[in-house]
Amino acid sequence: MSTLLLKNADLLITMDAQRRRIPGGGLFVRDNVIEQVGPTAKLPDTADRVINAAGMVVLPGLVNTHHHLYQTLTRCVAQDEGLFGWLRTLYPIWARMNPDAVYVSAKVGLAELLLSGCTTASDHLYLYPNGSRIDDEIRAAQEIGIRFHATRGSMSLGESKGGLPPDSVVEEEDAILRDCRRAIETFHQAERYGMVRVALAPCSPFSVTPDLMRESAAMARAYGVRLHTHLAETLDEERFCLETFGRRPVAYVESLGWTGDDVWHAHCVHMSDAEIALFARTGTGVAHCPTSNMRLASGIAPVVAWRRAGVRVGLGVDGSASNDSGHLLAEARQAMLLQRVRGDAGAMSAEQALELATLGGAAVLGRDDIGSLAPGMAADFIGVRLDRLEYAGATHDPLAALLFCAPVNVDLAVVNGRVRVQEGQIVDLELAPLIARHNAISRAMLRGEPLPRGREG
């Protein structure tokens, strides 16, 4: 068994039940689990590895509840389109992906997330062209060393059947369900501290059939895994649901069994008070994606009303083609500021925004082993130096500095007891060649050219 001691943090933000903030704080970790949290003077003196966090603010690793990692390949495309126009532009480009493109884009996106302070990421991969599989991004996550929730997404309702996506990017439903079963049986780690978990995630009301939604829910519940989809993101989607199903989006998914404490939906911008109450009553979670909602002009999600009603809410950076970044600390800042736009400067505090990014995300993903620093929790934590230009004049309140000041990359990240970022660099990863390889794939996809030959590792 190995031990790790972090000591002398200028401030340790625990996000525990008492919301303790411990000056001069530290952690003692055995293998992948936190054993002790408190002032450095009350912790053991030695460990197999000692990290002196003097000059840092240390806090729980952040949790991302919704992403599309492959979209790092197509940033800044369809810059002035809403959701449906944006998708119609991008579907044919995404159809050119292959397994190497999925793997490389996932590795780039996860590296970006990790450097932003994210230690647990959920990704929604819903199209599988040219032999791509969910395995490709799981491999990238394992190499990066991040905790990963892979949602096996799907699209089955092509244009010829009344859906939005072209037929070239949809799959047959029997094949979808077979691969969902394979993904769960191959990769899902249900045990506490599991590093890879699988959820089932038909893409949206306008890209899958009601039958696939029902069958996916039945399979997920038989295996004890979670359910995820996009919902109530835009008024276009609302009109589609009313015209196609005769119901608003929330009523439609409720009729299919898609509410409950094993379900979380992305966006949910357009919800009535009654629909919010339904989510609160059933324990249904939401991944809030403020930057994407702004970029695509989808609207401002009712986060304050969700929280007031008791809805579980986490943050999602969403796809890197609708953000166009994967910086989770920036997303927390955006969430805080966007809720103030309507005129209430106290609508969301810095601590509440951090709560969305930690405990909120953990709750949405159904985890009680991440999101706070306390004995028995996974050893997932991050550290940010306070002596940086962006925080000049703000070090009197380190938590506020993290959320109010310009978003920064972390100096330290530990995931499952392993140091993954040290002195601002990802351990054992050369970023420059990875970025060059990624950009070569991106250029070929955007130009409609053959993709570069893939390379292992």
C-alpha positions, 0 to 999 in steps of 0.5 A: 500500500502506498501513502501520500501526504499533501501539506501546508496548503494556504487554504484547503476547501473541503466542500464537506458537509460543514463546508470547512475551509482549513488554512494551512490544511492538508490531506493524508491518502492511503492508496486511492482513498483519503484517510485524514483531512485537517490542519497540517500539524494534525496529520502524519509527518511522513508518507511515501510521497509528500506534496508541499502545497504552500502557496496553493489553494487546494480543493476537490477535483471538478466534475464534468457531467456532459461533453462531446470530446470528438468535437474538439476536431471541429471548433469554430464551425457554423459560428452564427447558427442555432442548434439545428443549423449548427448540427446540419452543418456538422453532421457530414463533417463528423461522418468522416471520423474514424477510430483514430480520430475519436481516440485522438480527439478524446485524448486532447479534450480530456487533457484540456479538462484535466488541466482545467481542474476536472478529475471526473469527466462524462462524455456523450459519444452518439455517432460511430462512423467508419468502425469507431467504438466507445472503446476508442475514447475509453482508451484515451481516458485510461491513458490520461488517468482521469475518472471517466463516465462513458455514455454509449450514445446513439442515433437511429432516426435519420432524415428519411424517417423524419429525424434531423441527422442524415441517414449516413450517421445513424445506426440500426437499433438492434446493432445499437442495443447489442453494442450497448450491452457489450460496452456495459459488460466490458467496461462498467465498474460499479464498485466504489471508486470505479474509474470507468462507468458506462451509461446509455444515452440515446442522443435526443428526441429528434434523432432516436425513436420512442422504441429505442428510448424505451429499450435503452431504459429497460436495458440500463435498469436491468444492468443498474447503469444510468441514463442520459440524453439531451432535453429541452435545449431549444424552442426548435426541439420543443416545436419538434416534440409538439408536432411529432409526439404531441407533447413538450419534451419533458412530458415526452420523456416522462411517458417513456420512463425517462425520469428518476434518480438514475437519469440525467438530462443535458441542458433543460433550458426550457422548463415550466415550473411544473416540469421543474417540480417533476424533476425534483420529485423524481430525483432526475438530474440536469447537466447545466451547460451555460457557455454552449447555451449562450453560443447557440442562442438556446437561452438561459437555463433556470438554475436558481429555480432548479436549486430552489426546488431541489433538483440535482444540478451539475455542470457540463462544458458540452461539446467543444464545437459549441463552447468552444473550449473544455475548461471546467473552471471557466464553466463554473464562472460562466454559470455564476455570472449568467444567473446574475444577468437577469438583475439579481447580483446575489443569484449565485455565489462563488461557493454555490458555483463551486458546489455545482462543479463538485458535489452537484456533478457527483450527485448527477452522476450518482456518485457518493465517493467524489466531490468533497475532501473527507475521510473515505472519499476518493483521493481526487483533488486539485491545487492552484497557486495563488501567486499568479498574475490573474489573482493579484489583489484577490488572495484575501479570498482564494475561493472567490479568486477561483470563480471571479478572476480569469480562469486558469489551469491548475498546478496540481491534479491528483486522480484516484491517488495518482499525481496526474498534473505536476507543476502545471504539466500533465505527467507522462504526456507530450502535448505538442505531438498530440496537438499536431496529430489532432490538427492534422486530422481536423484539417483533413476532416474539414477539407473532406480529405482522407484522414492521416493514418493512425498511430498507436499510443 
